[in-house]
Structure formats: structure tokens, C-alpha cells
Amino acid sequence: MIYGISYVYWLIYGSSLDLPAILGRLVGLGYEIGRVGYREGVVYLDPLPGGYAARRVYEDGIVYLLADLQRGALGVFSESYNLLNRGVADVSRALIELSMPEPPRAELHISFGLRGSDCRREKISLSGIEFVKTGLVLIHGEPQGGEGMFVSVTPMGSDRYMTYLMIGGGWQYVVSHMKRVGDILNSLVNYFICGPQTV
């Protein structure tokens, strides 16, 4: 039913992101990091192979860290929810040890493939041509600039869909919804295919 799921949790600081200090602290937690520092007052990063800022190998998988220097953001990436939580906990510990405040903004991005039939598809006629309306876009609140959620389910053909969920807002808002993201995903899938399924 669901395949290829991945999670990215972004901590967005903007111009106040001290990436060298954060990555330096993560070395002590078992992370391999890219070369990072300041060059003429500007942060530079020579990433690890694959383009990652850092990574940590756990017994059940790998947590990767991404850096977006233009946004001043540090991302935690994994294909496992449990590993994502470990990575976010590692970064949170580093921030506490550095006495850095919570990021002004956070975003959780989840994407996955979905196999199933859109039970809500409908036929629409435009100018005498019959179309099938399938997939959906849902918005709660203001996910791009404020606090809220964005959902997109896009058809890929043969009852296959690419699904994307983004939760954006303040640190506490995103963390609180992250704790119940399994329920949100299950509800989304059940709504779309009109049947009880579990992620």
C-alpha cells in the first residue's frame, strides 16, 4: 500500500544558524560531518559524499543531516520515523548544550508512494470532453508562512500516487503534530481509498 516513505525535519534559523558549532557538537554524539567553517565571515560547507552535512550510522539505519545555507536551515533526514526521532533528539541535545534557542520555524516533510484506488474520483465534462478528477490537495491553516499543514496526493498512473505532507510552524506546533503523525497518515490514506489501512 505505502512504499518509499521518507521524512525530513527542518530547523530553520535564517541568518542566525551557527552550523559549524552545531555540527562540531554532533561529532561528540557519533556523527561524521563534512568540512564546515567560516570563510570571510560566511559559513561554508564541503559536504560528505551524497551531499550530506553529516550522518550517523545506527544499528537499524542511518540518520542524515542536510544543510540549506541560503535558508539558514538544518534538516534531519531518514527513511524511518524512529530514526528521524533519534536524529531530531541528537540535534536538540546539541542545541541545548550550545545554549541555542529553539528555531523560529520548523517544518516536517513526509513523502511516499501510495498504491490504491482513489474512491473519490469523479468524472467531469469540459467543453464536451470527459475527464476524470483524481488526487487531492488539502490545506489546514497557513503552512507556508504561519502554522498549518499541506497535503498533496498526485496520480502517477495505474493506481499509483505520490503523496506529500508538510507540517510547518513554530517548533512546539510541529513537534506536537509530529508525535501523532502516524494517525494523520493513516487518516489520510483511509480517506483517500475509503478503507481501513494502517501505515
C-alpha positions as CSV (number, residue, x, y, z in Angstrom):
1,M,0.0,0.0,0.0
2,I,2.7,2.5,1.1
3,Y,6.2,2.4,-0.2
4,G,9.3,4.6,-0.4
5,I,8.5,6.7,2.6
6,S,11.0,9.4,3.7
7,Y,11.0,12.1,6.4
8,V,12.8,15.4,6.6
9,Y,12.6,17.6,9.6
10,W,13.9,21.2,9.0
11,L,15.1,23.5,11.8
12,I,15.0,27.0,10.2
13,Y,17.1,29.7,11.9
14,G,17.8,32.0,9.0
15,S,20.9,34.1,9.3
16,S,21.4,33.1,13.0
17,L,22.2,29.4,12.2
18,D,25.6,28.6,13.6
19,L,26.2,25.4,11.5
20,P,29.9,25.0,12.4
21,A,29.1,25.0,16.1
22,I,26.1,22.6,15.8
23,L,28.0,20.1,13.6
24,G,31.0,20.3,15.9
25,R,28.9,19.4,18.8
26,L,27.4,16.4,16.9
27,V,30.8,14.9,16.4
28,G,30.7,14.0,20.1
29,L,27.4,12.2,19.5
30,G,28.9,9.9,16.9
31,Y,28.3,11.9,13.7
32,E,30.6,12.0,10.7
33,I,30.5,15.6,9.4
34,G,31.5,17.4,6.3
35,R,34.2,20.2,6.4
36,V,32.5,23.3,7.8
37,G,33.6,26.6,9.0
38,Y,33.7,30.4,8.3
39,R,35.3,32.0,5.3
40,E,35.4,35.8,5.4
41,G,32.5,35.7,7.9
42,V,30.3,33.5,5.8
43,V,29.6,29.8,6.5
44,Y,31.0,27.3,4.1
45,L,30.3,23.6,3.9
46,D,32.1,20.9,1.9
47,P,29.6,18.1,2.3
48,L,30.1,14.4,2.7
49,P,29.6,12.2,-0.4
50,G,25.9,12.3,-1.3
51,G,25.7,16.0,-0.4
52,Y,25.0,15.5,3.3
53,A,26.3,17.8,6.0
54,A,26.6,14.9,8.5
55,R,25.4,11.4,9.1
56,R,25.3,8.9,12.0
57,V,25.0,5.1,11.5
58,Y,22.7,3.4,13.9
59,E,22.2,-0.4,14.2
60,D,18.9,-0.1,12.3
61,G,19.8,2.5,9.7
62,I,21.3,5.9,9.0
63,V,20.3,9.4,10.0
64,Y,21.5,12.1,7.6
65,L,21.7,15.8,8.2
66,L,21.1,18.3,5.4
67,A,22.1,22.0,5.3
68,D,20.4,24.8,3.3
69,L,22.8,27.7,3.8
70,Q,20.5,30.1,1.9
71,R,17.6,29.5,4.3
72,G,19.8,29.1,7.3
73,A,18.3,25.6,7.9
74,L,19.5,22.3,9.2
75,G,17.5,19.2,8.1
76,V,17.3,15.8,9.7
77,F,16.5,13.1,7.0
78,S,15.7,9.4,7.4
79,E,13.5,6.7,5.8
80,S,12.4,5.6,9.3
81,Y,10.2,7.6,11.7
82,N,12.1,6.1,14.7
83,L,15.4,7.1,13.2
84,L,14.1,10.6,12.4
85,N,13.1,11.0,16.1
86,R,16.6,9.9,17.1
87,G,18.2,12.4,14.8
88,V,15.9,15.3,16.0
89,A,16.8,14.3,19.6
90,D,20.5,14.4,18.8
91,V,20.2,17.9,17.2
92,S,18.1,19.1,20.1
93,R,20.7,17.9,22.6
94,A,23.4,19.8,20.6
95,L,21.3,22.9,20.7
96,I,20.8,22.7,24.4
97,E,24.5,22.1,25.0
98,L,25.2,25.2,22.9
99,S,22.5,27.2,24.7
100,M,20.9,28.0,21.4
101,P,17.2,28.9,21.4
102,E,14.6,26.8,19.6
103,P,14.4,27.6,15.9
104,P,11.9,30.3,14.9
105,R,10.4,27.9,12.4
106,A,10.3,24.2,11.8
107,E,8.9,22.0,9.0
108,L,8.2,18.3,8.8
109,H,8.1,16.9,5.2
110,I,6.9,13.4,4.5
111,S,6.7,11.9,1.1
112,F,5.8,8.4,0.0
113,G,4.3,6.3,-2.8
114,L,0.8,5.0,-2.4
115,R,-0.8,2.1,-4.2
116,G,-4.6,2.0,-4.2
117,S,-7.7,3.3,-5.9
118,D,-9.0,6.8,-5.4
119,C,-12.5,6.1,-4.3
120,R,-13.3,9.8,-4.5
121,R,-12.5,10.2,-8.2
122,E,-15.3,11.7,-10.3
123,K,-16.0,12.4,-14.0
124,I,-16.1,15.9,-15.2
125,S,-17.0,17.2,-18.7
126,L,-15.3,20.3,-20.0
127,S,-16.3,21.5,-23.5
128,G,-17.7,18.1,-24.4
129,I,-14.5,16.3,-23.3
130,E,-14.8,13.8,-20.4
131,F,-12.1,13.9,-17.7
132,V,-11.5,12.0,-14.5
133,K,-10.8,14.1,-11.4
134,T,-8.4,12.2,-9.1
135,G,-5.9,13.1,-6.4
136,L,-6.3,15.8,-3.9
137,V,-4.8,18.9,-2.3
138,L,-5.7,19.7,1.3
139,I,-4.6,22.8,3.4
140,H,-5.1,23.4,7.1
141,G,-4.1,26.8,8.5
142,E,-1.2,28.6,6.8
143,P,1.6,26.0,6.4
144,Q,3.8,28.2,4.2
145,G,4.1,31.3,6.3
146,G,2.3,30.6,9.6
147,E,1.3,27.3,11.2
148,G,-0.6,24.6,9.4
149,M,-0.5,21.5,7.1
150,F,-0.4,20.9,3.4
151,V,-1.3,17.6,1.8
152,S,-0.9,16.6,-1.9
153,V,-1.8,13.3,-3.5
154,T,-0.8,13.3,-7.2
155,P,-1.7,10.5,-9.6
156,M,1.3,8.6,-11.2
157,G,-0.8,6.1,-13.2
158,S,-2.1,2.6,-12.7
159,D,-3.5,3.3,-9.2
160,R,-0.2,4.7,-8.0
161,Y,0.1,8.1,-6.3
162,M,2.9,10.3,-5.0
163,T,1.8,11.6,-1.6
164,Y,3.3,14.6,0.2
165,L,2.6,16.0,3.7
166,M,4.1,19.1,5.1
167,I,3.6,20.5,8.6
168,G,5.1,23.9,9.2
169,G,5.1,26.5,12.0
170,G,6.7,27.1,15.4
171,W,8.9,24.4,17.0
172,Q,6.3,23.3,19.5
173,Y,3.5,23.2,16.9
174,V,5.5,20.9,14.6
175,V,6.7,18.7,17.4
176,S,3.2,18.2,18.8
177,H,1.9,17.1,15.4
178,M,5.0,15.0,14.7
179,K,4.1,12.9,17.8
180,R,0.8,11.9,16.1
181,V,1.9,11.8,12.5
182,G,1.1,8.1,12.2
183,D,-2.6,8.9,13.0
184,I,-2.5,11.7,10.4
185,L,-1.1,9.5,7.7
186,N,-3.5,6.6,8.5
187,S,-6.4,9.0,8.4
188,L,-5.2,10.5,5.0
189,V,-4.8,7.0,3.4
190,N,-8.2,5.8,4.8
191,Y,-9.9,8.9,3.5
192,F,-8.4,8.6,0.0
193,I,-9.0,4.9,-0.6
194,C,-12.2,4.7,1.6
195,G,-11.0,1.7,3.6
196,P,-9.2,0.8,6.8
197,Q,-5.5,0.8,6.2
198,T,-2.6,1.2,8.6
199,V,0.7,2.9,7.7
